[in-house]
């Protein structure tokens, strides 16, 4: 298993998918080794993953996101592959960069390449506000790198039609690409029946709108803060909870202060999994205010698994996933006014306990890990 993120812990959708794929492979009886890059320069280069009973090897990596970093990874990959190339039969790769240096080192094993989103587009959106000539040079180089990775794979797995169409448009790889939607499951130890008790424990005595996002431009959390200002102007007493962290946290807090909604918007930062799940369960509405590049939207399913309805912008894969589940809503467009209009309607028409249960049941029936893992393992088995 090759990835650009570590499987040591879960910090987002990429790690969550990686965990499920590792678990599926181990439970199916495969002998698995995890290969990635150092998450930080002082991190260990080899660790045990006791939850899976496997090892994770990490290529030494300074964290440099340019040519220097790739050169480091290429050198490490060459040495590692020289000593381990006879130990494996199949590669499952989750992201492009570590896989690219492994290809450069000479790996030609049959491969299932998983694509959540295109790294070149992610990079471009992250630097949209501070774009320099260096960034403009990096973007086509990343695209060329990804082309080599995706075009050399025997099979590609995506989570949405949106991502499949992107791959076809960018790299002409549709003929060996399959769609296998993601999934979610309720957190162990909590039940829908505990919702009121959890709300009391959190001291939530008013309607709550939450989100769980990496605080970068594409996730659109600034739209949610502007929605809070509109809701306040209209005299609604609502609490907004922003879970997650990222480069824009300070800017978003300043925006909330400028719009006079700091009293309504709570920035929790990074939370432990149990604390996240409690807030998903206790929320009245979960918002996905995406500006762009939503490759699937695991957070939508995580909220729906608790019966919490989702309000999202009609962007990227949101258009596929969100309307497919009972009681979810899409705004008319990706603007604060459109989101606020739909949100006020949802808050004025709250779901009953029975409706929340039906939302959860609908999500779990359509999108569950049993279906996903069965499709995933069938593709691995074909390559093996």
PyMOL commands that set and color helices and strands:
alter all, ss='L'
color gray80, all
select helices_A, chain A and resi 13-27+67-87+97-104+119-126+133-151+161-171+174-176+192-202+217-219+221-233+249-258+273-282+298-304+318-324+336-348+353-366+369-383
alter helices_A, ss='H'
color red, helices_A
select strands_A, chain A and resi 34-37+46-49+54-59+90-93+110-115+155-158+177-179+207-212+238-243+265-269+285-288+309-312+329-330
alter strands_A, ss='S'
color yellow, strands_A
deselect
rebuild
show_as cartoon
